[in-house]
Amino acid sequence: MVVPDVNVIATDELALRAAEKIAETLRKVTEVEERACLALAGGTTPRRVHEALAARTDVPWPLVHVYFGDERCVAPDHPDSNYRMAKESLFDRVALSPSQIHRPSAELLDRDAAARAYEALLPARLDLIILGIGEDGHTASLFPGSPALNERERRYIPVVGPKPPPERLTLTPPALETAGALLMLAVGAGKADAVARALEGSWDPQATPSQLARRGSWFIDPAAAGLLVGAR
């Protein structure tokens, strides 16, 4: 039985604590490996974590390669682009060369070809995947009831989700299952029900895809933890 690593942290400290955990994980990986492979998430809370991570001086950036857990099918300079957010909040602030940043070409009209090309770039195993959780329980761009949740072979595929922009590329369950570590971020009372279902609900990733990250480290604020029995 998986015992989740749940960290309930004050909202104004959460980004700092999550960045500390990310830096620690990357250092541990690079102590034994030539490089660390990190996958980023989109969203408001990840942006704050990126900014906190960029302010740290103990991240082995020369040894880090960055990937994307999912991406919206828009141009890289579009306001909805996860790449654009990461560039503004992280890449422009740290010592990462272009060769260390691996962006999916999600703007290509052939979504499947774009996903397959990106899958070919992925390492055999991502060392750390940062994730967020939606109010519906989705994570990355794996939405409840999505056929993508049945994928067992491919690690990056195109999907159509219920949230705009609907067309996206995403990591699949096998990619999450084989990752060295997962770090989930959740802030706000709107996430409380999804967090409770993900961490304490009956196992049903089809209904709550974020259960795929149950084994990871969860960094959540008190509002997001409000319905957790284990946090009371």
N, CA and C of each residue as an Amber inpcrd file, in Angstrom:
protein
   696
   0.8360000  -1.1990000   0.0000000   0.0000000   0.0000000   0.0000000
   0.8700000   1.2470000   0.0000000   0.5460000   2.1920000  -0.8910000
   1.3070000   3.4250000  -0.9850000   0.9070000   4.3690000   0.1380000
   1.8980000   4.8510000   0.8740000   1.6540000   5.8430000   1.9170000
   2.1100000   7.1950000   1.3700000   1.1900000   8.0910000   1.0370000
   1.5740000   9.3620000   0.4310000   2.4560000  10.2060000   1.3590000
   3.3520000  10.9520000   0.7450000   4.1690000  11.9270000   1.4610000
   3.4660000  13.2690000   1.3250000   2.6680000  13.6060000   2.3280000
   1.8330000  14.8050000   2.2610000   2.4230000  15.8960000   3.1450000
   2.6910000  17.0390000   2.5350000   3.2550000  18.1810000   3.2510000
   2.2530000  19.3280000   3.1810000   1.6210000  19.6370000   4.3210000
   0.6610000  20.7400000   4.3760000   1.4150000  21.9790000   4.8420000
   1.4690000  22.9760000   3.9800000   2.3420000  24.1300000   4.1910000
   1.5530000  25.4170000   3.9680000   1.8130000  26.4140000   4.7810000
   1.1610000  27.7160000   4.6130000   1.3380000  28.2000000   3.1740000
   0.2970000  28.8030000   2.6360000   0.2810000  29.1820000   1.2240000
   1.4840000  30.0310000   0.8420000   1.8470000  30.9920000   1.6880000
   2.9390000  31.8980000   1.3360000   4.3180000  31.2560000   1.4570000
   4.3920000  30.0390000   2.0040000   5.6710000  29.3420000   2.1280000
   5.7760000  28.1570000   1.1730000   4.6740000  27.8020000   0.5510000
   4.6410000  26.5560000  -0.2080000   5.6300000  26.5520000  -1.3710000
   5.6880000  27.6310000  -2.1350000   6.5940000  27.6660000  -3.2770000
   8.0400000  27.5110000  -2.8410000   8.4020000  28.1600000  -1.7380000
   9.7780000  28.0510000  -1.2350000  10.1140000  26.6350000  -0.8120000
   9.1800000  25.9860000  -0.1240000   9.4120000  24.6180000   0.3530000
   9.4650000  23.6270000  -0.8040000   8.5900000  23.8300000  -1.7830000
   8.6030000  22.9480000  -2.9470000   9.9000000  23.1200000  -3.7300000
  10.3530000  24.3520000  -3.8900000  11.6090000  24.6010000  -4.5900000
  12.7760000  23.9540000  -3.8600000  12.7360000  23.9890000  -2.5370000
  13.7750000  23.3420000  -1.7400000  13.8160000  21.8340000  -2.0200000
  12.6300000  21.2120000  -2.1000000  12.5400000  19.7830000  -2.3760000
  13.0470000  19.4620000  -3.7790000  12.6920000  20.2870000  -4.7390000
  13.1450000  20.0740000  -6.1190000  14.6630000  20.1650000  -6.2000000
  15.2180000  21.2050000  -5.5800000  16.6720000  21.3760000  -5.5970000
  17.3750000  20.1870000  -4.9490000  16.8400000  19.7310000  -3.8340000
  17.4170000  18.5790000  -3.1360000  17.3880000  17.3370000  -4.0180000
  16.2660000  17.1110000  -4.6890000  16.1310000  15.9450000  -5.5550000
  17.1070000  16.0070000  -6.7170000  17.2280000  17.1560000  -7.3460000
  18.1480000  17.3050000  -8.4710000  19.5940000  17.1070000  -8.0330000
  19.9520000  17.5960000  -6.8650000  21.3150000  17.3980000  -6.3650000
  21.5950000  15.9230000  -6.1300000  20.6480000  15.2240000  -5.5370000
  20.8430000  13.7990000  -5.2620000  21.0210000  13.0050000  -6.5450000
  20.2520000  13.3550000  -7.5640000  20.3770000  12.6540000  -8.8380000
  21.7530000  12.8910000  -9.4500000  22.1940000  14.1420000  -9.4510000
  23.4630000  14.4630000 -10.1030000  24.6820000  14.0050000  -9.3100000
  24.4710000  13.5660000  -8.0940000  25.5740000  12.9700000  -7.3380000
  25.9420000  11.5910000  -7.8680000  24.9970000  10.9500000  -8.5370000
  25.2400000   9.5890000  -9.0270000  25.0470000   9.4600000 -10.5440000
  24.4320000  10.4590000 -11.1810000  24.1900000  10.4160000 -12.6190000
  24.8390000  11.6210000 -13.2970000  25.0420000  11.5060000 -14.6010000
  25.6690000  12.5900000 -15.3460000  24.7320000  13.7820000 -15.5250000
  23.4350000  13.5120000 -15.4960000  22.4850000  14.6070000 -15.6390000
  21.1850000  14.2350000 -14.9410000  20.3800000  15.2590000 -14.6440000
  19.0630000  15.0690000 -14.0390000  18.0220000  15.5420000 -15.0290000
  16.9630000  14.7560000 -15.1860000  15.9190000  15.0750000 -16.1450000
  14.6520000  15.4890000 -15.3970000  14.2610000  16.7410000 -15.5840000
  13.1590000  17.3630000 -14.8610000  12.0310000  17.7020000 -15.8180000
  10.8000000  17.3420000 -15.4730000   9.6310000  17.7210000 -16.2760000
   8.8040000  18.7450000 -15.5140000   8.4320000  19.8170000 -16.2050000
   7.7210000  20.9310000 -15.5890000   6.2190000  20.8540000 -15.8420000
   5.4880000  21.5860000 -15.0080000   4.0340000  21.7150000 -15.1460000
   3.6930000  23.1620000 -15.4610000   2.4830000  23.3670000 -15.9730000
   1.9960000  24.7160000 -16.1820000   1.0860000  25.1320000 -15.0360000
   0.7220000  26.4170000 -15.0030000  -0.1970000  26.8820000 -13.9800000
   0.3830000  27.9420000 -13.0720000  -0.4900000  28.5400000 -12.2580000
  -0.0920000  29.6390000 -11.3820000   0.8540000  29.1830000 -10.2760000
   0.5240000  28.0880000  -9.6090000   1.3840000  27.6170000  -8.5190000
   2.7410000  27.1710000  -9.0390000   2.8350000  26.3930000 -10.1330000
   4.1510000  26.0840000 -10.6770000   4.9610000  27.3300000 -11.0420000
   4.3000000  28.3780000 -11.5290000   5.0390000  29.6100000 -11.8340000
   5.7410000  30.1360000 -10.5870000   5.0350000  30.1410000  -9.4610000
   5.6420000  30.6260000  -8.2240000   6.7930000  29.7240000  -7.7870000
   6.6270000  28.4290000  -8.0020000   7.7030000  27.4930000  -7.6550000
   8.9120000  27.7270000  -8.5560000   8.6850000  27.9510000  -9.8440000
   9.7860000  28.2660000 -10.7550000  10.5560000  29.4850000 -10.2660000
   9.8250000  30.5170000  -9.8780000  10.4730000  31.7470000  -9.4320000
  11.2880000  31.5030000  -8.1740000  10.7540000  30.6900000  -7.2620000
  11.4980000  30.3530000  -6.0470000  12.7140000  29.5000000  -6.3760000
  12.5710000  28.6080000  -7.3280000  13.6840000  27.7560000  -7.7270000
  14.7890000  28.5710000  -8.3830000  14.3920000  29.5560000  -9.1920000
  15.3750000  30.4020000  -9.8730000  16.1920000  31.2380000  -8.8920000
  15.6180000  31.5130000  -7.7250000  16.3070000  32.3380000  -6.7260000
  17.3160000  31.5370000  -5.8980000  17.2860000  30.2330000  -6.0130000
  18.1810000  29.3890000  -5.2200000  19.5630000  29.3210000  -5.8670000
  20.5740000  29.0990000  -5.0340000  21.9510000  29.0040000  -5.5350000
  22.5020000  27.5880000  -5.4450000  21.6440000  26.6200000  -5.0640000
  22.1280000  25.2570000  -4.8530000  21.5660000  24.2610000  -5.8650000
  21.0850000  24.7610000  -7.0000000  20.5540000  23.8770000  -8.0350000
  21.6570000  23.6100000  -9.0600000  21.9340000  22.3590000  -9.3890000
  23.0240000  22.0430000 -10.3370000  22.5870000  22.2340000 -11.7820000
  22.2480000  23.4660000 -12.1450000  21.6830000  23.7270000 -13.4650000
  22.5220000  23.2120000 -14.6240000  23.8510000  23.2770000 -14.5870000
  24.6220000  22.7690000 -15.7370000  24.3860000  21.2850000 -16.0260000
  23.8250000  20.5650000 -15.0610000  23.6040000  19.1290000 -15.2180000
  22.1250000  18.7750000 -15.3650000  21.2760000  19.7810000 -15.5080000
  19.8260000  19.5530000 -15.5580000  19.3020000  19.7110000 -16.9870000
  18.4920000  18.7550000 -17.4130000  17.7780000  18.8620000 -18.6840000
  16.2910000  18.9510000 -18.3770000  15.6140000  19.8770000 -19.0510000
  14.2270000  20.1930000 -18.7120000  13.2820000  19.7640000 -19.8300000
  12.1860000  19.1390000 -19.4220000  11.1420000  18.6650000 -20.3280000
   9.7920000  19.2090000 -19.8470000   8.7280000  18.8740000 -20.5650000
   7.3970000  19.3780000 -20.2160000   6.4250000  18.2200000 -20.0350000
   5.7730000  18.2010000 -18.8620000   4.7910000  17.1630000 -18.5950000
   3.6150000  17.2230000 -19.5480000   3.2590000  18.4240000 -19.9480000
   2.2410000  18.6020000 -20.9720000   2.4030000  19.9770000 -21.5940000
   1.7570000  20.1560000 -22.7290000   1.8110000  21.4480000 -23.4020000
   0.5250000  21.6610000 -24.1780000   0.0780000  22.9020000 -24.1920000
  -1.0960000  23.2810000 -24.9830000  -0.6620000  23.4230000 -26.4470000
  -1.5360000  23.1090000 -27.3670000  -1.2090000  23.1690000 -28.7920000
  -1.3620000  24.5950000 -29.3030000  -0.4150000  25.4120000 -28.8830000
  -0.3520000  26.8180000 -29.2680000   1.1050000  27.1500000 -29.5720000
   1.3340000  28.3010000 -30.1580000   2.6970000  28.7410000 -30.4420000
   3.4580000  28.9680000 -29.1370000   4.7850000  28.8180000 -29.1500000
   5.5480000  28.9530000 -27.9110000   5.5100000  30.3320000 -27.2850000
   5.1030000  31.3470000 -28.0350000   4.9910000  32.6900000 -27.4620000
   3.5490000  33.0510000 -27.1050000   2.6370000  32.0860000 -27.2140000
   1.2280000  32.3230000 -26.8960000   1.0460000  32.4240000 -25.3790000
   0.1350000  33.2710000 -24.8990000  -0.0860000  33.3910000 -23.4520000
  -0.4460000  32.0790000 -22.7630000  -1.0350000  31.1110000 -23.4860000
  -1.4150000  29.8330000 -22.8930000  -0.2870000  28.8040000 -22.9020000
   0.8370000  29.1400000 -23.4940000   1.9300000  28.1770000 -23.6310000
   2.6260000  27.9060000 -22.2950000   2.7450000  26.6470000 -21.9290000
   3.5070000  26.2930000 -20.7320000   4.9770000  26.6370000 -20.9140000
   5.4680000  26.5080000 -22.1400000   6.8580000  26.8730000 -22.4060000
   7.0850000  28.3570000 -22.1440000   6.1830000  29.1930000 -22.6350000
   6.3490000  30.6360000 -22.4120000   6.3790000  30.9480000 -20.9200000
   5.4680000  30.3240000 -20.1580000   5.4530000  30.5620000 -18.7100000
   6.7680000  30.1390000 -18.0810000   7.2780000  28.9760000 -18.4650000
   8.5310000  28.4860000 -17.8970000   9.7080000  29.3780000 -18.3040000
   9.6710000  29.8770000 -19.5240000  10.7450000  30.7630000 -19.9790000
  10.7770000  32.0290000 -19.1420000   9.5980000  32.6160000 -18.9160000
   9.5290000  33.8660000 -18.1690000   9.8860000  33.6700000 -16.6930000
   9.4420000  32.5740000 -16.1160000   9.5940000  32.3820000 -14.6670000
  10.8620000  31.6350000 -14.2780000  11.4820000  30.9370000 -15.2290000
  12.6390000  30.1080000 -14.8810000  13.7890000  30.2160000 -15.8710000
  13.5600000  29.8930000 -17.1290000  14.6630000  29.7840000 -18.0860000
  15.4420000  31.0800000 -18.2430000  14.7380000  32.2170000 -18.2290000
  15.4170000  33.5010000 -18.4140000  16.1940000  33.9290000 -17.1720000
  16.0960000  33.1560000 -16.0880000  16.6860000  33.5640000 -14.8160000
  17.8090000  32.6460000 -14.3350000  18.0370000  31.5350000 -15.0230000
  19.0320000  30.5660000 -14.5520000  19.9830000  30.1840000 -15.6870000
  21.0420000  29.4670000 -15.3020000  22.0840000  29.0970000 -16.2620000
  21.7350000  27.8070000 -16.9940000  20.7010000  27.8770000 -17.8290000
  20.3220000  26.7610000 -18.6900000  20.5950000  27.1530000 -20.1410000
  21.3190000  26.3250000 -20.8620000  21.5510000  26.5940000 -22.2690000
  20.3710000  26.0780000 -23.0890000  20.1860000  26.5840000 -24.3060000
  19.0810000  26.0910000 -25.1450000  19.1180000  24.5810000 -25.3410000
  20.3090000  23.9910000 -25.3490000  20.4140000  22.5480000 -25.5610000
  19.9090000  21.7370000 -24.3690000  19.6970000  22.4020000 -23.2390000
  19.1900000  21.7160000 -22.0430000  17.6800000  21.8370000 -21.9030000
  17.0540000  22.6210000 -22.7600000  15.6110000  22.8610000 -22.6820000
  14.9400000  22.1550000 -23.8500000  14.0950000  21.2010000 -23.5520000
  13.4770000  20.3670000 -24.5810000  11.9790000  20.6720000 -24.6450000
  11.6070000  21.4240000 -25.6680000  10.2200000  21.8860000 -25.8330000
   9.4810000  21.0380000 -26.8470000   8.2730000  20.5670000 -26.5210000
   7.4850000  19.8760000 -27.5470000   6.9740000  20.8650000 -28.5830000
   6.9920000  20.4680000 -29.8350000   6.5130000  21.3460000 -30.9130000
   4.9990000  21.2110000 -31.0240000   4.3280000  21.6360000 -29.9750000
   2.8810000  21.4420000 -29.8800000   2.1060000  22.3060000 -30.8610000
   2.7650000  23.2760000 -31.4750000   2.0780000  24.1460000 -32.4270000
   1.9100000  23.4850000 -33.8010000   2.5690000  22.3540000 -34.0430000
   2.4580000  21.6730000 -35.3250000   1.0410000  21.1480000 -35.5280000
   0.5500000  21.2140000 -36.7480000  -0.8120000  20.7730000 -37.0260000
  -0.9580000  19.2650000 -36.8780000   0.1110000  18.5180000 -37.1720000
   0.0780000  17.0690000 -36.9890000   0.4350000  16.7700000 -35.5380000
  -0.5830000  16.7290000 -34.6730000  -0.3600000  16.5590000 -33.2350000
   0.3080000  15.2300000 -32.9220000  -0.1030000  14.1750000 -33.6200000
   0.4780000  12.8670000 -33.3400000   1.9580000  12.8430000 -33.6910000
   2.3140000  13.4360000 -34.8210000   3.7290000  13.4960000 -35.2010000
   4.5250000  14.2990000 -34.1840000   3.9420000  15.3960000 -33.6880000
   4.6230000  16.2120000 -32.6830000   4.8410000  15.4130000 -31.4030000
   3.8240000  14.6510000 -31.0000000   3.9450000  13.8480000 -29.7850000
   4.9870000  12.7520000 -29.9460000   4.9950000  12.0980000 -31.1040000
   5.9620000  11.0320000 -31.3400000   7.3850000  11.5790000 -31.3860000
   7.5480000  12.7400000 -31.9920000   8.8780000  13.3590000 -32.0350000
   9.3620000  13.6990000 -30.6330000   8.4440000  14.1840000 -29.8020000
   8.8440000  14.5300000 -28.4350000   9.1200000  13.2780000 -27.6130000
   8.3250000  12.2600000 -27.8340000   8.5520000  11.0000000 -27.1250000
   9.9610000  10.4760000 -27.4140000  10.4210000  10.6610000 -28.6470000
  11.7600000  10.2110000 -29.0240000  12.8510000  10.9970000 -28.3010000
  12.5190000  12.2210000 -27.8640000  13.4840000  13.0440000 -27.1310000
  13.5340000  12.7260000 -25.6410000  12.4750000  12.1230000 -25.1310000
  12.4070000  11.8660000 -23.6980000  13.4600000  10.8630000 -23.2720000
  14.0340000  11.0360000 -22.0880000  14.9400000  10.0230000 -21.5680000
  14.1600000   8.7610000 -21.2110000  14.8740000   7.6700000 -20.9860000
  14.2050000   6.4180000 -20.6220000  13.3820000   6.5920000 -19.3580000
  13.8580000   7.4530000 -18.4730000  13.1270000   7.7340000 -17.2430000
  13.3420000   9.1850000 -16.8580000  12.2690000   9.8700000 -16.5460000
  12.3730000  11.2250000 -16.0010000  12.6800000  11.1160000 -14.5140000
  13.6370000  11.8910000 -14.0480000  14.0400000  11.8000000 -12.6450000
  13.0370000  12.4660000 -11.7130000  12.4120000  13.5350000 -12.1750000
  11.4260000  14.2500000 -11.3660000  10.3930000  14.8890000 -12.2740000
   9.1300000  14.6230000 -11.9910000   8.0250000  15.2600000 -12.7190000
   7.2480000  16.1300000 -11.7370000   7.1460000  17.4150000 -12.0490000
   6.3210000  18.3270000 -11.2660000   4.9180000  18.3160000 -11.8640000
   3.9230000  18.2120000 -11.0110000   2.5420000  18.0940000 -11.4590000
   1.6360000  19.0640000 -10.7040000   0.5220000  19.3910000 -11.3140000
  -0.5330000  20.1170000 -10.6450000  -1.7960000  19.2760000 -10.6870000
  -2.8030000  19.6860000  -9.9620000  -4.0690000  18.9580000  -9.9190000
  -5.2050000  19.9240000 -10.2100000  -6.1350000  19.5080000 -11.0670000
  -7.2860000  20.3310000 -11.3700000  -8.4420000  20.0430000 -10.4300000
  -9.4150000  20.9110000 -10.4070000 -10.5840000  20.7070000  -9.5520000
 -11.3550000  19.4470000  -9.9400000 -11.1670000  18.9920000 -11.1730000
 -11.8120000  17.7560000 -11.6190000 -10.9490000  16.5280000 -11.3490000
  -9.7730000  16.7380000 -10.7610000  -8.8790000  15.6310000 -10.4490000
  -7.8730000  15.3070000 -11.5310000  -7.8230000  16.0990000 -12.6140000
  -6.8540000  15.7920000 -13.6660000  -5.4470000  16.1940000 -13.2370000
  -4.4740000  15.6020000 -13.8930000  -3.0850000  16.0020000 -13.7050000
  -2.3830000  15.9010000 -15.0410000  -1.3140000  16.7150000 -15.2360000
  -0.7640000  16.9220000 -16.5750000  -1.9650000  17.2750000 -17.4680000
  -2.1210000  16.6100000 -18.6260000  -3.3600000  16.7820000 -19.3890000
  -4.0690000  15.4400000 -19.5020000  -4.0710000  14.7220000 -18.3850000
  -4.8100000  13.4650000 -18.2620000  -6.0990000  13.7720000 -17.5240000
  -7.1960000  13.8670000 -18.2740000  -8.4820000  14.2660000 -17.7160000
  -9.3540000  13.0480000 -17.3950000 -10.2730000  13.1850000 -16.4510000
 -11.1520000  12.0630000 -16.1140000 -11.8530000  11.4810000 -17.3420000
 -11.8120000  10.1610000 -17.4460000 -12.4780000   9.4860000 -18.5450000
 -11.7380000   9.5190000 -19.8670000 -10.5690000  10.1360000 -19.9180000
  -9.8360000  10.2520000 -21.1750000  -9.2970000   8.9000000 -21.6350000
  -9.3800000   8.6010000 -22.9390000  -8.7580000   7.3790000 -23.4560000
  -7.2630000   7.3080000 -23.1680000  -6.6410000   8.4620000 -22.9700000
  -5.2120000   8.4890000 -22.6850000  -4.8640000   7.7190000 -21.4140000
  -5.8160000   7.5830000 -20.5070000  -5.5680000   6.8770000 -19.2600000
  -5.4070000   5.3760000 -19.4790000  -5.7940000   4.8910000 -20.6530000
  -5.6380000   3.4730000 -20.9850000  -4.3360000   3.1830000 -21.7230000
  -3.5870000   4.2290000 -22.0240000  -2.3440000   4.0540000 -22.7790000
  -1.3140000   3.2810000 -21.9550000  -0.7160000   2.2480000 -22.5540000
   0.2760000   1.4470000 -21.8400000   1.6090000   1.3870000 -22.5710000
   1.6840000   1.8870000 -23.7940000   2.9120000   1.7840000 -24.5700000
   3.5990000   3.1360000 -24.7620000   2.8680000   4.0800000 -25.3130000
   3.4650000   5.3800000 -25.6030000   3.5890000   6.2130000 -24.3310000
   4.5690000   7.1200000 -24.3350000   4.8150000   7.9570000 -23.1580000
   4.4160000   9.4110000 -23.3640000   4.0910000   9.7910000 -24.5840000
   3.6700000  11.1660000 -24.8710000   2.6940000  11.1090000 -26.0260000
   1.5020000  11.6540000 -25.8290000   0.4610000  11.5240000 -26.8450000
  -0.3640000  12.8120000 -26.9480000  -1.0630000  12.9920000 -28.0660000
  -1.9850000  14.1170000 -28.1800000  -3.3160000  13.7730000 -27.5160000
  -3.9470000  14.7610000 -26.9110000  -5.2470000  14.5740000 -26.2750000
  -6.1160000  15.7920000 -26.5500000  -7.4040000  15.6230000 -26.3330000
  -8.3550000  16.7420000 -26.3870000  -9.0410000  16.7880000 -25.0320000
  -8.8740000  17.8830000 -24.3370000  -9.4210000  18.0040000 -22.9960000
 -10.6260000  18.9170000 -22.9400000 -11.2940000  18.9720000 -21.7940000
 -12.4900000  19.8000000 -21.6420000 -12.1860000  21.2650000 -21.3410000
 -10.9290000  21.5730000 -21.0450000 -10.5710000  22.9550000 -20.7040000
  -9.8820000  23.6240000 -21.8900000 -10.1290000  24.9050000 -22.1170000
  -9.4340000  25.6030000 -23.2000000  -7.9920000  25.9240000 -22.8130000
  -7.0890000  25.8910000 -23.8000000  -7.2870000  25.3520000 -25.1390000
  -7.3650000  23.8230000 -25.0920000  -8.3240000  23.2090000 -25.8020000
  -8.5750000  21.7830000 -25.6230000  -7.4950000  20.8600000 -26.1650000
  -6.8540000  21.2280000 -27.2730000  -5.8490000  20.3380000 -27.8670000
  -4.5140000  20.4790000 -27.1380000  -3.9760000  19.3280000 -26.7150000
  -2.7610000  19.3200000 -25.9100000  -1.9260000  18.0860000 -26.2030000
  -0.6860000  18.1170000 -25.7410000   0.1790000  16.9530000 -25.7130000
   0.4800000  16.6590000 -24.2550000   0.6340000  15.3890000 -23.9050000
   0.8260000  15.0650000 -22.4910000   1.6270000  13.7900000 -22.2750000
   2.2940000  13.7300000 -21.1280000   2.8420000  12.4740000 -20.6490000
   1.6880000  11.5110000 -20.3790000   1.9830000  10.2420000 -20.4270000
   0.9760000   9.2010000 -20.2140000   1.2180000   8.5050000 -18.8780000
   0.2740000   7.6430000 -18.4500000   0.4800000   6.9070000 -17.2010000
   1.7970000   6.1460000 -17.1270000   2.2640000   5.4560000 -18.1870000
   3.5540000   4.7760000 -18.0660000   4.7180000   5.7170000 -17.7500000
   4.6730000   6.9320000 -18.2890000   5.7420000   7.8940000 -18.0100000
   5.7200000   8.3200000 -16.5480000   4.5310000   8.4940000 -15.9940000
   4.4190000   8.8610000 -14.5760000   4.8330000   7.6920000 -13.6900000
   4.4520000   6.4900000 -14.0880000   4.7370000   5.3160000 -13.2570000
   6.2260000   5.0010000 -13.1810000   6.9770000   5.3170000 -14.2310000
   8.4010000   4.9850000 -14.2520000   9.2920000   6.1310000 -13.7840000
   8.7220000   7.2770000 -13.4980000   9.5260000   8.4260000 -13.0660000
  10.2190000   8.1410000 -11.7420000  11.3940000   8.7220000 -11.5820000
  12.1030000   8.5510000 -10.3330000  11.3710000   9.1560000  -9.1560000
  10.7640000  10.3230000  -9.3690000  10.0260000  11.0040000  -8.3070000
   8.9470000  11.8730000  -8.9230000   7.8780000  12.0720000  -8.1580000
   6.7720000  12.9390000  -8.5550000   6.5630000  13.9770000  -7.4630000
   6.2770000  15.2050000  -7.8600000   5.9980000  16.2590000  -6.8950000
   4.7130000  16.9650000  -7.3150000   3.6870000  16.8400000  -6.4780000
   2.3720000  17.4100000  -6.7740000   2.1680000  18.7050000  -5.9960000
   1.6230000  19.7100000  -6.6760000   1.3460000  21.0090000  -6.0770000
  -0.1580000  21.2610000  -6.0740000  -0.6870000  21.7490000  -4.9520000
  -2.1150000  22.0720000  -4.8810000  -2.3360000  23.2060000  -3.8980000
  -3.0390000  24.2340000  -4.3510000  -3.3240000  25.4020000  -3.5210000
  -4.7910000  25.7840000  -3.6890000  -5.4680000  26.0350000  -2.5710000
  -6.8190000  26.5740000  -2.6130000  -7.9050000  25.5780000  -2.2980000
  -8.9990000  26.0850000  -1.7190000 -10.1250000  25.2430000  -1.3290000
 -10.7870000  24.5800000  -2.5250000 -10.6690000  25.1810000  -3.7030000
 -11.2480000  24.5940000  -4.8960000 -10.6270000  23.2590000  -5.2600000
  -9.4370000  22.9990000  -4.7480000  -8.7590000  21.7270000  -5.0250000
  -9.0030000  20.6840000  -3.9350000  -9.6830000  21.0560000  -2.8540000
  -9.7760000  20.1780000  -1.6830000 -10.4420000  18.8450000  -1.9910000
 -11.5340000  18.8660000  -2.7350000 -12.2310000  17.6180000  -3.0380000
 -11.3610000  16.7120000  -3.9080000 -10.7310000  17.2840000  -4.9150000
  -9.8730000  16.4970000  -5.7960000  -8.6860000  15.9180000  -5.0370000
  -8.1030000  16.7080000  -4.1470000  -6.9680000  16.2330000  -3.3450000
  -7.4030000  15.0670000  -2.4580000  -8.5510000  15.1960000  -1.8330000
  -9.0300000  14.1230000  -0.9610000  -9.2920000  12.8470000  -1.7580000
  -9.8930000  12.9780000  -2.9390000 -10.1400000  11.7980000  -3.7610000
  -8.8360000  11.1790000  -4.2470000  -7.8710000  12.0350000  -4.5900000
  -6.5970000  11.5420000  -5.1020000  -5.8040000  10.7870000  -4.0400000
  -5.8030000  11.3020000  -2.8220000  -4.9660000  10.7280000  -1.7680000
  -5.6780000   9.6850000  -0.9130000  -6.9760000   9.8250000  -0.7220000
  -7.6750000   8.9480000   0.2180000  -8.8670000   8.2070000  -0.3930000
  -9.2060000   8.4890000  -1.6210000 -10.3420000   7.8290000  -2.2550000
 -10.0060000   6.4350000  -2.7380000 -11.0420000   5.6570000  -3.0440000
 -10.8430000   4.3330000  -3.6220000 -10.0920000   4.4730000  -4.9410000
  -9.2370000   3.4960000  -5.2250000  -8.3680000   3.5890000  -6.3970000
  -9.1850000   3.5500000  -7.6800000  -9.1800000   4.6630000  -8.4070000
  -9.9160000   4.7650000  -9.6590000  -9.3350000   5.9090000 -10.4860000
  -8.1580000   5.7010000 -11.0870000  -7.5340000   6.7680000 -11.8680000
  -8.3590000   7.2220000 -13.0630000  -9.2840000   6.3840000 -13.5230000
 -10.1510000   6.8240000 -14.6120000 -11.0100000   8.0080000 -14.1740000
 -11.4440000   7.9870000 -12.9240000 -12.2710000   9.0760000 -12.3980000
 -11.4240000  10.1990000 -11.8200000 -10.2770000   9.8370000 -11.2310000
  -9.3810000  10.8130000 -10.6050000  -7.9580000  10.5280000 -11.0650000
  -7.5650000  11.0170000 -12.2360000  -6.2430000  10.7100000 -12.7770000
  -5.0810000  11.0920000 -11.8700000  -5.2610000  12.1030000 -11.0260000
  -4.1760000  12.5210000 -10.1300000  -3.8170000  11.4490000  -9.1060000
  -4.6200000  10.3920000  -8.9990000  -4.2200000   9.2640000  -8.1610000
  -2.9370000   8.6180000  -8.6730000  -2.6250000   8.8260000  -9.9440000
  -1.3860000   8.2930000 -10.5080000  -0.1600000   8.8920000  -9.8320000
  -0.3520000  10.0010000  -9.1360000   0.7530000  10.6510000  -8.4160000
   0.6850000  10.3940000  -6.9180000  -0.1450000   9.4540000  -6.5050000
  -0.3200000   9.2060000  -5.0740000   1.0030000   8.8730000  -4.3890000
   1.8970000   8.1910000  -5.0930000   3.1720000   7.7830000  -4.4910000
   4.1580000   8.9410000  -4.3500000   3.8350000  10.0800000  -4.9070000
   4.7700000  11.1910000  -4.9140000   4.7590000  12.0120000  -3.6400000
   5.5010000  13.1100000  -3.6710000   5.4980000  14.0850000  -2.5790000
   4.4770000  15.1600000  -2.9140000   3.5460000  15.3780000  -2.0040000
   2.4770000  16.3570000  -2.2120000   2.7470000  17.5890000  -1.3660000
   2.7620000  18.7370000  -2.0140000   2.9340000  20.0170000  -1.3310000
   1.6360000  20.7910000  -1.5130000   0.8670000  20.8910000  -0.4330000
  -0.4690000  21.4700000  -0.4990000  -0.6590000  22.4580000   0.6500000
  -1.4950000  23.4410000   0.4060000  -1.7560000  24.4140000   1.4730000
  -2.9390000  23.9500000   2.3250000  -3.1840000  24.5800000   3.4780000
  -4.2570000  24.1250000   4.3720000  -5.6280000  24.0800000   3.7110000
  -5.9100000  25.0100000   2.8080000  -7.2120000  25.0050000   2.1440000
  -7.3690000  23.7790000   1.2520000  -6.3240000  23.4420000   0.5130000
  -6.3690000  22.2540000  -0.3530000  -6.4310000  20.9670000   0.4530000
  -5.9150000  21.0070000   1.6800000  -5.9220000  19.8290000   2.5550000
  -7.1850000  19.7520000   3.3960000  -8.1180000  20.6590000   3.1920000
  -9.2590000  20.8070000   4.0960000 -10.1520000  19.5980000   4.2410000
 -10.2000000  18.7180000   3.2400000 -11.0770000  17.5570000   3.3020000
 -10.3210000  16.2550000   3.5540000  -9.0270000  16.3420000   3.7980000
  -8.2400000  15.1430000   4.0640000  -8.4720000  14.6680000   5.5010000
  -8.8680000  13.4230000   5.6450000  -9.0390000  12.8530000   6.9890000
  -7.6870000  12.8130000   7.6990000  -6.6530000  12.4350000   6.9580000
  -5.3330000  12.2930000   7.5570000  -4.6990000  13.5850000   7.9850000
  -5.2300000  14.7170000   7.5510000  -4.6470000  16.0180000   7.8970000
  -5.3900000  16.6800000   9.0560000  -6.4170000  16.0180000   9.5750000
  -7.2090000  16.6460000  10.6370000  -6.6330000  16.2850000  12.0140000
